[in-house]
């Protein structure tokens, strides 16, 4: 896991340097979390990226997209060379992840702070209703915890007893 996190950090630095812009702090700080999730904890398969039984990662803090891109490339969802296209015109790797760009491994277009947990609750509830045991991980930033939608989603998760939903907060010290 430690070696994967180092590779993810290297990719993040290369990407942001090549792009000339990007959020380094959050992306570098989350490399260990992403390495653990993608290489130890989550059930996923890059060859079958849309499997109904996969675990899902919702990145609610879209501005740390570089760490997500580096992680899914490291996991084999696409070629690492594409990482150097970050924030370039026509690239699938924009400043915030967008599902409409056709990048495998993305579960949500991100950007509006606070939306991720609501989407994650919906996915976890759908899995529960469909009697599938796959988990939904939601990575949130500490700043977006002040959004009312986060607390409404958290209360909904508790109400529905979503034991397949894991919220992770980047405290961002």
C-alpha distance (Angstrom), angle and dihedral (degrees) to the residues before:
residue distance angle dihedral
X1 . . .
X2 3.80 . .
X3 3.82 91.5 .
X4 3.80 92.1 47.6
X5 3.82 89.7 51.0
X6 3.82 89.7 52.0
X7 3.80 91.0 51.1
X8 3.79 90.7 48.4
X9 3.83 90.6 50.9
X10 3.81 91.4 49.1
X11 3.79 90.3 51.4
X12 3.81 91.9 47.8
X13 3.80 91.8 52.5
X14 3.80 92.6 46.7
X15 3.80 92.4 47.8
X16 3.79 96.2 48.3
X17 3.79 91.9 43.5
X18 3.81 91.3 51.3
X19 3.80 91.8 46.0
X20 3.79 93.1 46.2
X21 3.80 90.9 -136.6
X22 3.77 142.2 53.2
X23 3.78 143.7 105.5
X24 3.79 108.4 -73.0
X25 3.81 100.7 172.4
X26 3.78 100.0 60.2
X27 3.78 93.2 36.7
X28 3.79 94.5 51.2
X29 3.80 92.9 41.5
X30 3.79 93.1 54.4
X31 3.81 97.4 48.5
X32 3.81 92.6 97.7
X33 3.80 92.5 49.6
X34 3.80 92.2 48.3
X35 3.81 92.9 46.4
X36 3.79 90.5 51.4
X37 3.80 93.1 47.6
X38 3.81 97.8 45.5
X39 3.80 98.6 37.1
X40 3.78 103.5 35.0
X41 3.79 116.9 9.6
X42 3.80 112.1 33.0
X43 3.79 125.2 76.8
X44 3.82 105.5 -135.9
X45 3.78 140.8 132.4
X46 3.82 122.3 -154.0
X47 3.82 89.3 -156.6
X48 3.81 89.6 57.4
X49 3.81 100.5 31.2
X50 3.81 94.3 162.6
X51 3.79 98.3 49.6
X52 3.79 109.8 145.6
X53 3.81 89.5 -137.4
X54 3.80 96.3 55.7
X55 3.76 123.9 116.0
X56 3.79 110.8 -116.4
X57 3.79 131.8 -140.9
X58 3.77 116.9 -152.5
X59 3.79 112.8 -163.3
X60 3.78 103.7 -155.9
X61 3.82 93.2 174.6
X62 3.78 98.1 66.5
X63 3.79 96.2 -179.1
X64 3.82 89.8 73.5
X65 3.80 89.3 62.4
X66 3.83 92.1 127.9
X67 3.82 91.4 69.9
X68 3.80 90.7 48.9
X69 3.80 92.4 48.4
X70 3.81 92.1 46.9
X71 3.81 91.2 47.9
X72 3.78 97.1 50.0
X73 3.80 90.9 44.6
X74 3.82 89.7 50.6
X75 3.83 87.9 49.5
X76 3.81 90.7 54.1
X77 3.80 104.3 -104.6
X78 3.81 91.6 127.9
X79 3.80 139.4 -8.3
X80 3.80 115.9 -70.5
X81 3.80 91.2 -133.0
X82 3.80 88.3 72.4
X83 3.81 89.6 65.4
X84 3.81 88.8 79.3
X85 3.81 89.2 66.7
X86 3.82 92.1 70.4
X87 3.82 111.7 145.9
X88 3.80 93.5 -3.7
X89 3.79 121.0 136.5
X90 3.80 109.8 -88.5
X91 3.82 94.2 11.4
X92 3.79 122.1 136.9
X93 3.82 86.2 -138.1
X94 3.77 106.6 75.8
X95 3.82 128.6 167.7
X96 3.81 89.4 -91.8
X97 3.81 121.3 28.8
X98 3.79 115.3 -99.1
X99 3.79 123.2 -170.5
X100 3.79 89.9 -155.5
X101 3.82 88.8 70.2
X102 3.82 91.3 71.1
X103 3.80 98.7 -121.7
X104 3.81 111.4 156.7
X105 3.79 116.0 -128.0
X106 3.81 95.9 35.8
X107 3.78 114.4 121.9
X108 3.81 100.2 178.0
X109 3.77 142.2 19.6
X110 3.79 102.9 -120.8
X111 3.74 135.4 -161.4
X112 3.77 110.6 97.4
X113 3.78 105.0 90.3
X114 3.78 113.0 -126.3
X115 3.79 98.8 26.2
X116 3.79 98.2 95.6
X117 3.78 99.5 73.7
X118 3.81 92.0 49.7
X119 3.79 90.5 53.7
X120 3.81 91.1 44.7
X121 3.81 90.5 52.2
X122 3.80 89.6 52.1
X123 3.80 92.0 50.2
X124 3.80 93.2 46.3
X125 3.80 91.2 48.2
X126 3.81 91.1 49.3
X127 3.81 89.8 51.7
X128 3.79 90.3 50.4
X129 3.82 93.2 48.0
X130 3.82 90.6 47.7
X131 3.84 89.7 48.5
X132 3.82 92.8 -121.1
X133 3.75 119.8 144.3
X134 3.73 101.9 -144.6
X135 3.75 122.1 125.5
X136 3.76 133.5 -130.2
X137 3.79 118.3 -145.2
X138 3.79 117.2 -162.8
X139 3.81 118.8 -163.2
X140 3.80 111.1 -158.4
X141 3.79 134.4 177.7
X142 3.77 121.9 -123.5
X143 3.81 92.1 -120.8
X144 3.77 94.8 57.4
X145 3.80 90.9 56.7
X146 3.79 85.7 84.4
X147 3.81 90.4 66.2
X148 3.80 112.2 104.1
X149 3.79 91.0 -138.5
X150 3.81 89.9 64.9
X151 3.79 91.8 57.5
X152 3.79 93.2 43.9
X153 3.81 89.1 52.2
X154 3.81 91.8 47.0
X155 3.81 91.0 51.7
X156 3.80 90.1 48.2
X157 3.82 90.7 51.0
X158 3.79 89.8 52.9
X159 3.78 92.4 46.3
X160 3.82 91.2 53.0
X161 3.83 92.4 41.3
X162 3.79 92.8 -127.3
X163 3.78 101.4 -170.8
X164 3.81 88.3 166.2
X165 3.81 93.2 65.8
X166 3.80 120.5 89.6
X167 3.78 119.1 -172.1
X168 3.80 118.3 -160.2
X169 3.80 121.3 -170.0
X170 3.79 122.0 -157.0
X171 3.78 100.1 -144.1
X172 3.81 88.3 -164.1
X173 3.77 99.4 -154.8
